[in-house]
Amino acid sequence: MAHRVLVVDDQKGVRRLLEELFKKEGYEVNVAVDGKDSVEKVKAYPPDIVLMDMKMPNMNGLEASQEIIKFDQTIPIIMMTAYGEMEVVQKALEVGVKKYITKPFDIIDLRNMVREVLNS
C-alpha cells in the first residue's frame, strides 16, 4: 500500500510541484490550502506524513501542527519554512514536528527527508 502524503501550502505552485513529485515516487498525495484545511483533511483521512508550510492564512503551520499532533501524535510533520524563522522552527520542534526544511529547498533533499522519516 502506498504511503499517504499531505502537502499543505497556500501557494498553488508549491502544492502542484510537490504533488507531482510525490505521485511520481508512488505516494498517494492529498493537498490542503491552509492550516485549517490541513487539520480537517488529517481528521477525515489521516496521512502517513504531513509536509506543512509555516506561513499561511487562516491558521499558520505551527497552529495546524499543534492541532494535528493533538489529534494523532504518530503522524510525522515536516515543516517547510522561509530562511530566518528559526524561533518558529524551534517552537515547532518543541511541539513535536519531526524535521524542517528551509525554502527555497532542493526537492530531492525533501524527497530524501520524507523517505527517511517514513522509514524510521
C-alpha distance (Angstrom), angle and dihedral (degrees) to the residues before:
residue distance angle dihedral
M1 . . .
A2 3.80 . .
H3 3.79 120.2 .
R4 3.81 114.1 -109.0
V5 3.81 116.7 -127.8
L6 3.80 124.4 -169.0
V7 3.82 113.4 -156.5
V8 3.82 112.9 -160.1
D9 3.82 118.0 -170.5
D10 3.79 134.0 129.3
Q11 3.81 90.7 -142.3
K12 3.79 111.0 87.9
G13 3.82 93.1 -153.4
V14 3.80 92.7 55.9
R15 3.81 92.0 47.0
R16 3.81 91.7 49.7
L17 3.83 93.9 46.4
L18 3.80 93.8 50.1
E19 3.81 92.8 41.9
E20 3.82 90.6 54.5
L21 3.82 92.9 44.4
F22 3.79 95.3 51.9
K23 3.82 95.0 40.7
K24 3.83 88.3 55.2
E25 3.81 87.3 51.6
G26 3.81 89.5 56.3
Y27 3.80 98.9 -103.7
E28 3.78 125.3 137.3
V29 3.83 103.7 -120.8
N30 3.79 130.9 -158.0
V31 3.81 124.2 177.5
A32 3.80 134.9 -149.6
V33 3.81 127.0 -165.4
D34 3.82 97.9 -147.1
G35 3.78 143.9 -4.7
K36 3.80 95.4 -82.8
D37 3.81 90.9 51.3
S38 3.83 90.4 48.5
V39 3.81 93.6 54.1
E40 3.83 90.6 50.2
K41 3.81 91.7 48.8
V42 3.81 93.5 47.3
K43 3.81 90.6 52.3
A44 3.82 92.8 46.4
Y45 3.82 97.3 44.4
P46 3.82 114.2 4.3
P47 3.82 113.4 -141.1
D48 3.79 126.8 -146.1
I49 3.82 90.7 -124.2
V50 3.82 137.8 7.4
L51 3.82 125.1 -144.6
M52 3.81 102.3 -158.2
D53 3.80 127.7 -168.0
M54 3.79 113.4 -144.9
K55 3.81 105.1 -143.4
M56 3.81 114.0 52.5
P57 3.80 137.6 135.7
N58 3.84 123.2 -101.9
M59 3.82 95.2 19.0
N60 3.80 124.1 10.0
G61 3.78 124.9 -134.2
L62 3.79 94.8 -99.5
E63 3.82 93.1 53.3
A64 3.80 91.7 44.4
S65 3.81 91.5 48.4
Q66 3.81 90.5 52.4
E67 3.83 90.2 51.8
I68 3.81 92.6 47.3
I69 3.82 92.6 48.0
K70 3.84 89.9 49.3
F71 3.81 88.5 52.1
D72 3.83 95.9 44.9
Q73 3.79 121.5 -5.6
T74 3.82 91.9 -169.7
I75 3.84 93.4 71.1
P76 3.81 107.6 95.5
I77 3.81 117.2 -137.0
I78 3.79 126.5 -157.3
M79 3.81 111.6 -161.3
M80 3.81 117.5 -143.4
T81 3.77 108.3 -156.1
A82 3.79 140.8 168.2
Y83 3.78 116.1 -104.6
G84 3.80 111.9 -90.4
E85 3.80 100.3 34.2
M86 3.78 92.1 108.2
E87 3.81 97.6 138.8
V88 3.81 88.9 55.4
V89 3.80 90.2 47.4
Q90 3.81 89.2 52.0
K91 3.83 90.7 52.2
A92 3.81 90.2 47.7
L93 3.81 91.6 52.4
E94 3.82 89.8 47.8
V95 3.82 92.3 54.9
G96 3.79 91.8 50.0
V97 3.81 109.6 -85.9
K98 3.82 105.4 151.5
K99 3.82 101.7 -147.2
Y100 3.77 142.5 -12.3
I101 3.77 136.6 -147.0
T102 3.80 125.9 -162.7
K103 3.80 123.3 -128.4
P104 2.90 130.2 -88.4
F105 3.79 89.0 45.9
D106 3.78 134.8 170.8
I107 3.81 106.8 -107.9
I108 3.81 89.9 -142.2
D109 3.83 89.2 58.5
L110 3.80 89.6 50.2
R111 3.81 91.9 47.3
N112 3.81 90.3 51.3
M113 3.80 91.3 47.1
V114 3.83 90.6 52.5
R115 3.81 90.8 50.1
E116 3.79 91.1 48.6
V117 3.82 93.6 49.9
L118 3.80 93.5 45.9
N119 3.81 92.0 48.7
S120 3.81 96.1 47.3
